[in-house]
Amino acid sequence: MTSRGTVFRETLLGRVRLAGEDRDHPLRLDLLVRADAVPLPRRTTRAHVTGRVRVAGRADGTEAVGDLEIAPLSRDWIRYRITFAMEDRRLTLVGHKSMSPMHPLASLTVLPYTLYENGDRVGEGTLRFPLVTGLLPFIASFRFPRAVASPASPADGHLASRWDGAPGRTEVWYTTLTDPATDSGIWLHHELVAPSDGSAAYAHGWIAVFPKDGHVEHTRFGPVPWTAHPEGFAAEDIRVRPGRLTGSAGTFTWELTESPEGPPLYTFPRWSWRRPWLPASHMLPAGRSRYSGTIRYGAGELRLDHAPGAEARIYGHGNARRWAWLHADLGGGDVLEIVAAVSMRRGLDRLPPLVFLRLHRNGRSWPRRAERSAVGWAGIGRFRADLGLPEWRVEGRAGLRRIKVTVTQPPERTLTLDYTDPDGSAAVCRNSETADAMVSLERWWGTWRREAVWRLSGTAHAEVGDR
């Protein structure tokens, strides 16, 4: 059974005055709103908000995330709660439009608001919807896509284990995210290993927290005997289930809810997930997700509220000879996923890294076919990767577009961990959930013209591994 959701864009203009300052600053919000239902006057509809915030001289297009509560009759308001970064500060804008039948135009177009920082009031102002320039684009932006009405998400179907009991296999459920309140990165890794010698399969993994400033903290769990779970991963009291991640290991305890956003994203060809003919396959049950809940570790605690991130799945025969990985939430629903790897298989191990790159932008994935970046056309036009640390690069062209990606993993923000493959061989990964990334997308118009640029400072998730 299907129903309709709602997607629209909104621009708000105004001014802001921060505490301790004697003048206002121009403020602009460009927002993309997504709801799982069609807003009705007597219904309370909650929506997720992404976009960009511009404060003249203070923030130039910084990412904004938050939520919108549309309740014109049930609560007589449309309530906004939006978090964004300004310089080295993390601010939350809270405001609402109060519905008034006596003043319908003002009530729908004027948004008084207050700014908060760590719960303290630090500013205030008023935003207005620009009727003259904004009304037609606002109306034209409305879309009503089909939404799955059942409580289960389409992402849930990808969480069940793929392992069929054959020896020499490994399967991974991993989650990476960024806490927007503290800029901390989080990495949860859950793995099944079925040894090649036919001995009993086991489960293990780890959790790591990457503070913006400070030492990376992590702990491992397992190995423990593998126990099949019909919904996902289970190892003693550690669980990955649809919409929920829970566990306890060492000084860490965590309890998170997951809200998938968007369709699945297949980093490798879609057929490789259904038919495991390649050495491994990689995919995201949802291109991006939001996480809320609590992570406690040692003397630290993170309280997450709609933190952006993603869950990913790997199924294959073990780790590559060399590899690099990137997950970059570009804002506004856009996501970049990269896996570049040199296979362990004889013959394939002599090739340069095969690059699987998927840019999901404006509701579409590029390149159109996942294998295009890896194999090109009969080997011509493959994307290139230069793997190394602290910096690695990927670039390539498909159709009328070309992309250049530079990823930086500062040593002080990188964690080194070892893997054991099903055949007993060892591999080492160097992971950073607070990496930097520069992404440049260009389009051919008789000459190359820049189409978009994204700069991620401490919010990219990246890894480089080798033997």
Residue pairs with C-beta under 8 A, 6 or more apart in sequence:
1 149
1 150
2 146
2 147
2 148
2 149
3 37
3 146
3 147
3 149
4 37
4 38
4 144
4 145
4 146
4 147
5 34
5 35
5 36
5 37
5 38
5 144
5 145
5 146
5 147
6 33
6 34
6 35
6 37
6 38
6 39
6 45
6 47
6 142
6 143
6 144
7 32
7 33
7 34
7 35
7 141
7 142
7 143
7 144
7 145
8 32
8 33
8 138
8 141
8 142
8 143
9 30
9 31
9 32
9 33
9 137
9 138
9 141
10 29
10 31
10 33
10 129
10 134
10 138
10 141
11 28
11 29
11 30
11 31
11 129
11 130
11 134
11 137
11 138
12 28
12 29
12 31
12 111
12 127
12 128
12 129
13 26
13 27
13 28
13 29
13 127
13 128
13 130
14 26
14 27
14 111
14 125
14 126
14 127
14 128
15 24
15 25
15 26
15 27
15 125
15 126
16 24
16 25
16 27
16 55
16 115
16 123
16 124
16 125
17 23
17 24
17 25
17 123
17 124
17 125
18 25
18 115
18 122
18 123
19 121
19 122
19 123
24 125
25 55
25 56
25 57
25 58
26 54
26 55
26 56
27 53
27 54
27 55
27 56
27 125
27 127
28 53
28 54
29 51
29 52
29 53
29 54
29 64
29 82
29 127
30 51
30 52
30 54
31 49
31 50
31 51
31 64
31 82
32 49
32 50
32 51
32 332
32 333
33 47
33 48
33 49
33 68
34 47
34 48
34 49
34 50
34 261
34 333
35 45
35 46
35 47
35 48
35 68
35 70
36 147
37 43
37 45
37 147
38 45
38 144
39 45
39 70
41 72
41 73
42 73
42 74
43 71
43 74
44 69
44 70
44 71
44 74
44 75
45 69
45 70
45 71
46 67
46 68
46 69
46 70
47 67
47 68
47 69
47 70
48 65
48 66
48 67
48 68
48 261
48 290
48 306
49 64
49 65
49 66
49 67
49 68
49 80
49 82
50 63
50 64
50 65
50 331
50 332
50 333
51 63
51 64
51 82
51 331
51 332
52 61
52 62
52 63
52 64
52 331
52 332
53 59
53 61
53 62
53 63
53 64
53 82
53 84
53 86
54 60
54 61
54 62
55 86
58 86
58 87
59 84
59 85
59 86
59 87
62 84
62 85
62 86
63 84
63 85
63 331
64 82
64 83
64 84
64 331
65 82
65 83
65 84
65 180
65 306
65 308
66 80
66 81
66 82
66 83
66 92
66 93
66 306
67 81
67 306
68 78
68 79
68 80
68 81
69 75
69 77
69 78
69 79
70 78
71 77
71 78
71 79
72 78
72 99
73 99
76 98
76 99
77 96
77 97
77 98
77 99
78 96
78 97
78 99
79 94
79 95
79 96
80 93
80 94
80 95
80 96
80 111
80 113
81 92
81 93
81 94
82 92
82 93
83 90
83 91
83 92
83 93
83 180
83 181
84 90
84 91
84 93
85 91
89 117
90 117
90 118
90 180
90 181
90 182
90 183
91 115
91 116
91 117
91 122
91 123
92 115
92 116
92 117
93 113
93 114
93 115
94 113
94 114
94 115
94 116
95 111
95 112
95 113
95 114
95 127
96 111
97 107
97 108
97 109
97 110
97 111
98 107
99 107
99 108
100 106
100 107
108 129
109 128
109 129
109 131
110 126
110 127
110 128
110 129
111 126
111 127
111 128
111 129
112 124
112 125
112 126
113 124
113 125
113 126
113 127
114 121
114 123
114 124
115 121
115 122
115 123
115 124
115 125
116 122
129 138
148 154
152 242
153 242
153 243
153 260
153 286
154 260
154 263
154 264
154 285
154 286
155 242
155 260
155 264
155 285
155 286
155 289
155 311
156 231
156 242
156 243
156 285
157 285
158 264
158 283
158 285
158 313
159 173
159 231
159 232
159 233
159 240
159 241
159 242
159 285
159 313
160 230
160 231
160 232
161 171
161 192
161 228
161 229
161 232
161 233
162 171
162 276
162 315
163 169
163 171
163 192
163 194
163 201
163 315
165 194
166 194
167 194
167 195
167 196
167 197
167 198
167 422
168 194
168 195
168 196
168 317
168 318
168 422
168 423
169 192
169 193
169 194
169 315
169 316
169 317
169 422
170 191
170 192
170 193
170 194
170 314
170 315
170 316
170 317
170 318
170 319
170 421
170 422
171 191
171 192
171 313
171 314
171 315
172 189
172 190
172 191
172 192
172 312
172 313
172 314
172 315
173 190
173 191
173 232
173 233
173 240
173 311
173 312
173 313
174 187
174 188
174 189
174 190
174 311
174 312
174 314
175 186
175 187
175 188
175 240
175 245
175 258
175 291
175 309
175 310
175 311
175 312
176 185
176 186
176 187
176 188
176 309
176 310
176 312
176 327
176 433
176 461
177 185
177 186
177 289
177 291
177 304
177 307
177 308
177 309
177 310
177 433
178 184
178 185
178 186
178 307
178 308
178 309
178 329
178 433
178 434
178 459
178 461
179 185
179 186
179 302
179 304
179 307
180 305
180 306
180 307
180 308
181 303
181 304
181 305
182 211
182 212
182 302
183 212
183 434
183 458
183 459
184 209
184 210
184 211
184 212
184 302
184 434
185 209
185 210
185 432
185 433
185 434
185 458
185 459
185 461
186 207
186 208
186 209
186 210
186 295
186 302
186 307
186 309
186 433
187 206
187 207
187 208
187 210
187 218
187 415
187 431
187 433
187 461
188 205
188 206
188 207
188 245
188 254
189 205
189 206
189 207
190 203
190 205
190 233
190 235
190 238
190 240
191 203
191 204
191 205
192 201
192 202
192 203
192 226
192 233
193 201
193 202
193 203
193 204
193 223
193 420
193 421
193 422
194 201
194 226
194 422
195 201
195 422
195 423
195 424
196 422
196 423
196 424
197 424
200 225
200 226
201 225
201 226
202 222
202 223
202 224
202 225
202 226
203 222
203 223
203 224
203 225
203 226
203 227
203 233
203 234
203 235
204 220
204 221
204 222
204 223
204 224
204 235
205 220
205 221
205 222
205 235
205 238
206 218
206 219
206 220
206 221
206 249
206 417
207 218
207 219
207 221
207 247
207 249
207 252
207 254
207 295
207 297
208 216
208 217
208 218
208 415
208 431
208 433
209 216
209 217
209 218
209 295
209 297
209 300
209 302
210 216
210 413
210 415
210 432
210 433
210 434
211 217
211 300
212 434
212 458
216 413
216 414
216 415
217 297
217 298
217 300
218 415
218 417
219 249
219 250
219 251
219 252
219 297
220 249
220 250
221 235
221 236
221 238
221 247
221 249
221 250
222 235
224 235
224 236
226 235
227 234
227 235
229 239
229 241
231 241
231 242
232 239
232 240
232 241
232 242
233 239
233 240
234 240
237 246
237 247
237 248
238 246
238 247
238 248
238 249
239 245
239 246
239 247
240 311
243 257
243 258
243 259
244 255
244 256
244 257
244 258
245 254
245 255
245 256
245 258
245 291
246 254
246 255
246 256
247 253
247 254
248 254
251 297
251 298
252 295
252 296
252 297
253 295
253 296
253 297
254 293
254 294
254 295
254 296
255 293
255 294
256 291
256 292
256 293
256 294
256 295
256 304
257 291
257 292
257 293
258 289
258 290
258 291
258 311
259 289
259 290
259 291
259 292
259 306
260 285
260 286
260 288
260 289
260 311
261 286
261 287
261 288
261 289
261 290
261 333
262 286
262 287
262 288
262 333
262 335
262 360
263 286
263 287
264 283
264 284
264 285
264 286
264 287
265 283
265 284
265 286
265 287
265 335
265 337
265 358
265 360
265 365
266 273
266 283
266 284
266 358
266 370
267 282
267 283
267 284
267 337
267 338
267 339
267 356
267 358
267 370
268 278
268 280
268 281
268 282
268 283
268 339
268 356
268 370
268 371
269 369
269 370
269 371
270 283
270 370
272 278
272 281
273 281
273 283
273 313
273 315
276 315
276 316
278 316
279 316
279 317
279 318
279 320
279 343
279 344
279 345
279 348
280 314
280 315
280 316
280 317
280 318
280 320
281 314
281 315
281 316
282 312
282 313
282 314
282 339
282 356
283 312
283 313
284 310
284 311
284 312
284 313
284 337
285 311
285 312
285 313
286 310
286 311
287 310
287 335
287 337
287 360
288 308
288 309
288 310
288 329
288 333
288 335
289 308
289 309
289 310
289 311
290 306
290 307
290 308
290 309
291 304
291 306
291 307
291 308
291 309
292 304
292 305
292 306
292 307
293 303
293 304
294 301
294 302
294 303
294 304
295 301
295 302
295 304
296 302
308 329
309 329
309 461
310 327
310 329
310 335
312 327
317 344
317 421
317 422
318 344
318 421
318 422
318 423
318 425
318 427
319 344
319 419
319 421
319 427
319 465
320 341
320 342
320 343
320 344
320 465
321 341
321 342
321 343
321 344
321 349
321 466
321 467
322 341
322 342
322 353
322 387
322 465
322 466
322 467
323 339
323 340
323 341
323 342
323 353
323 387
323 463
323 464
323 465
323 466
324 338
324 339
324 340
324 341
324 353
324 385
324 387
324 392
324 394
324 407
324 462
324 463
324 464
324 465
325 338
325 339
325 340
325 462
325 463
325 464
326 336
326 337
326 338
326 394
326 405
326 407
326 435
326 437
326 460
326 461
326 462
327 335
327 336
327 337
327 460
327 461
327 462
328 335
328 336
328 337
328 437
328 439
328 454
328 456
328 459
328 460
328 461
329 335
329 459
330 336
330 361
330 439
330 454
330 456
331 454
333 360
333 363
334 359
334 360
334 361
334 362
334 454
335 359
335 360
336 357
336 358
336 359
336 360
336 405
336 439
336 454
337 357
337 358
337 360
338 355
338 356
338 357
338 358
338 394
338 405
339 355
339 356
340 353
340 354
340 355
340 356
340 385
340 387
340 394
341 353
341 354
342 348
342 349
342 351
342 352
342 353
342 354
343 349
343 351
343 354
348 354
352 384
352 385
353 385
353 387
354 374
354 375
354 382
355 373
355 374
355 382
355 383
355 384
355 385
355 394
355 396
356 370
356 371
356 373
356 374
357 367
357 373
357 383
357 394
357 396
357 403
357 405
358 365
358 366
358 367
358 370
359 365
359 366
359 403
359 441
361 452
366 398
366 399
366 401
367 373
367 398
367 399
368 398
368 399
372 398
373 382
373 383
373 396
373 398
374 382
374 383
375 382
376 382
376 383
381 396
381 397
381 398
382 396
383 394
383 395
383 396
384 394
384 395
384 396
385 392
385 393
385 394
386 392
386 393
386 394
387 464
388 464
389 409
389 411
389 414
389 430
389 464
390 408
390 409
390 410
390 411
390 414
391 406
391 407
391 408
391 409
392 406
392 407
392 409
392 464
393 404
393 405
393 406
393 407
394 403
394 404
394 405
394 407
395 402
395 403
395 404
395 405
396 402
396 403
397 403
400 443
400 444
401 441
401 442
401 443
401 444
401 451
402 441
402 442
402 444
402 448
403 439
403 440
403 441
403 442
404 438
404 439
404 440
405 437
405 438
405 439
405 440
406 437
406 438
407 435
407 436
407 437
407 460
407 462
408 435
408 436
408 437
409 430
409 432
409 435
409 462
409 464
410 432
410 435
410 436
413 432
413 434
413 435
413 458
414 430
414 431
414 432
414 435
415 430
415 431
415 432
416 428
416 429
416 430
416 431
417 428
417 429
417 431
418 426
418 427
418 428
418 429
419 426
419 427
419 428
419 429
419 465
420 426
420 427
421 427
425 467
426 467
427 465
427 466
427 467
428 465
428 466
428 467
429 463
429 464
429 465
430 463
430 464
430 465
431 462
431 463
432 460
432 461
432 462
432 463
433 461
434 458
434 459
434 460
435 456
435 458
435 460
435 461
435 462
436 456
436 457
436 458
436 460
437 454
437 455
437 456
437 460
437 462
438 453
438 454
438 455
438 456
439 452
439 453
439 454
439 455
439 456
440 450
440 452
440 453
441 450
441 451
441 452
441 453
442 448
442 449
442 450
442 451
443 449
443 451
